[in-house]
């Protein structure tokens, strides 16, 4: 099927309909000129995406769900935080679908190899603390630690906390189920995931990184940014506006009494 007919054309048209507005909002956020706050920006971004039906929600098996490479200022996720979510949240509280929030991109075919490699590199650097991933259909920007925790229960990995470990030191699904039977359905059958078409990220680079960051402003269940991640965000903002000498002009971050770096 050619791109001039059928569903490919339909998606392309929908992306084009909001492309200019989305790129403008991403740019305004980057340079610090967006007039309102992060909640307002988040609402406007979602209004645009939903207006052209570029998002759907489905119950998805977590087997081939990884992390968007740009998530959390390109650190993707923190293995120790995922382990803590398993041990201190799921093991203690069980699973509540009403509090589950996960947003992912469908993986554009042209980017699949690179995004899968990024996820596999993350696993390799984690020293056994993350579950392996062999294929990638979706890449999360919100709910990444939670999804990784479900994958750890499904496929196993080294456990930091003894009370969720089996005799071999691996994350124990059996121990979790004995304590919290509610964990069976999300691990075995899947969880609800909001899926944004990956074509939007291709047309508007940086949009999903922004949506992830904005979503974490509102999401009371997210994993807080580390100090290093916040510093990376400040640095990324600063280098977008260099002085006449080509050096970073840190003073440019403060204009008319407003700090450009306060939304990090």
N, C-alpha and C positions, 0 to 999 in steps of 0.2 A: 504494500500500500504506500502510495506517495504521500509526501507531507502536504500536498495540495488538496487532499481529500480525507474524509473519515475523521476519526478521533484525534489524530495527530494535529490536523489543521484546527480542530476545535480547541485543543489545549493551547496551541500557539496563539490563536486569536485572543483567548482569555488572558494569556500572559501579556500580550501586546497592549491590551486594553488598560492595564494598570501599571505597565512597566515604567513609564515616565514618572508617575506619582511615587511609586515605590523607591525608585532610584533617587528622587529628590529628597525623600524622607531619610533615606540611609545617609545621604551626603550631609544633610542638615544636622543629623545626629553626630556624624563624624567630626564636623568642624565646630559644633557647639552653637549653631544658630537656630535650632528648633525652638519655637517660642514658648511651648508648654513643657510640662514635666513628663517623666517616663510612663506614667499610667496613661496619660492622654495619647502619647505616641503609640503605645502598645495597642490601645483601642482603635486608633486610626489605621494602623497596619493591618489588624485583623479585619476591620470593616472592609478594606480594599480587597483582601484575599477572599473573604467570604462572598463579596459582591459578585465575583466572577466564578465562584464555585471551584476554587483551586484547592480546597481542603475537604477531606472526608474523614469519617471515623469508622474503624473496623476493629473487631477482636482478632488479635494477631498472636500467633505462636512466637515466642521471643528467640527462637533458635537462630534466625538470621537477622537479628536486630542489633546493630552496632551503634557507634557514636559518630556524630558529625565531626569531621576533623577540625573545624573552626570553633567547636564548643569550648566555653570557658577560656577564652583568649588562646585557643589552640592547645591547651593542656588536656582537653577532652574530658577526662574525669580523674578523680583521685582514688586509687585502689583502696587505701586505708579507710576512706569515707564510705566506700561501698561495703566494706567489711563491717564497719560500724553500723550501717543501716540494717544489715542482716541481723547483727547481734543485739542491737539496742532498740531497734524499731520493730522490724517484722517479728523477731523472736518474742518480744515483750508484748506487742500490741496486736499481732495478727494482721490480716489484710482487710482493708476497708475500701471497696471500690469507689465510694463517694469521695475519698481523699486522694485517689490515684489520678495523676495528671501527667500525661506523656504526649509529646509532640515530636514528630519525625518527618524527615524528607524521604520521599521515594528516591531511590538512587539513580541518577542519570546514567545510562549505559556507558557514555564516554568517560565518566568519572569513576566508574565502579572499581576498576583495578587500583586506582590511586587511593580511594577511600578505604577499600578493604585492606590495602597494605598499611595504611595509617593505623587501622584498628589492630592489625596483627603486630605491628611494631609496639603499640601500646601494651599489648599482652606480654610481649617478649621483655619489655622493660620493667614490667610489674613483678618479675621474679616469682611467678606462680600464683600471685594473689588475685588474678583475674581469670575467668574461664576463656578457653580458646574459642576462636571464631574462624569458620572456614568458608563462609559465604555471607553476602551482605545484600539484603533487600531494602532495609530501611536504616536511616541514620538519625539518631535522636539528638534533639537540642534542649528539650525539657523532659525530665524523668530519666536521664541517662544513668544515674547511680541506681535508681530503683530497678530499671530494666536489667542492668548488669547484675544486680543482686539476684533477680529471678533466674538469670542465666547461670549464675554460680550454683544455685540449688538444682538446676536442671542438669548441668554438665559437670559440676564439681570444679574445685580449685583448692589451693592451700588455704586453710582457715587461720586467722590470727587469734580468734577468741575460742578457748577450749570448749565452752558450753555449746557451740554449734559445730564442733569437730567430731569426726569419727575416730576410730582407733588408729587410723593412718594419718591423722592430722588434716584431713580434707573436709570441706564443707559438707555437712550431713543433712540431706533432705529428710531422712527418716527422723532425726532428732527434731527438726523443724516441725514436721507433721505431727509428731507426738505432742508437742507443745501447742501448735497452732494449726489445726486442720484446715482453717480457711486459706492457707497458703497453697493447697493442692490445685485449686482451679487456675489461678494465674500462672503457675509453673507448668502444669500439664496441658491446659487448654489454651491459655493465652490471656492477654489483657487488652483493654480498649486503648487504641492509639489514634490520635489525630494525625492524619497524613497530608502534608502539603506536597503538591507536585514539585518534583525536583527541577522541572523546567524553569520554575520561577527563580531559583538560586542561580541557574546558568545565565538567565537574562539580567538578573539583578544581583551581582556578586556582593556578598556581605549581608543580604537580607536575613538569612537564617541565623547568622551569628547575632545580629541585632535582636531578632525575635526571642532567641534563647536568653539573652541578657535581660531584655525587658520582662520576659515571662518570669524570671527569677525575682524580679522586684515584687511581683504580686503573689508568688507562690510561697505560702508559709511552710511548705514541707520540703523545700529545696535544700541542697547542701550549700552552706555559705561559702562565698569565695574566700580563698586563702589570701594572706597578705601579698604573696608573690603574684597571684593572679590579678589582684587589684593594681599592683605596680606595673604589670605588663599592660593592662588596660590604659593606665595613665601615659605610659611611654608611647603606645600606639597612637593615642590622641595627639601627643606632643609633636611627633614627627610629621604630622600632616601639615603643620605650619612652621616652617623654618624661617629664620631671619635672613637678612640680605646677604650675610656671610655664608649661608648654607648650614649654619649651626642651629641647633634647637633653641628657639626663643621661649624659654619657660615663662617669661613675663607676659607673653601673648595670651596665656591661659586666663588671665584676669583682666577683664574689660568692663568698665562701668560698674565695678563692684561685684560682678558675677564671675564665679570660678568655673571655667570650662571643664575642669576635671572633677566636678563634684558628683557626676553621674557615672561612677566607675564600678 
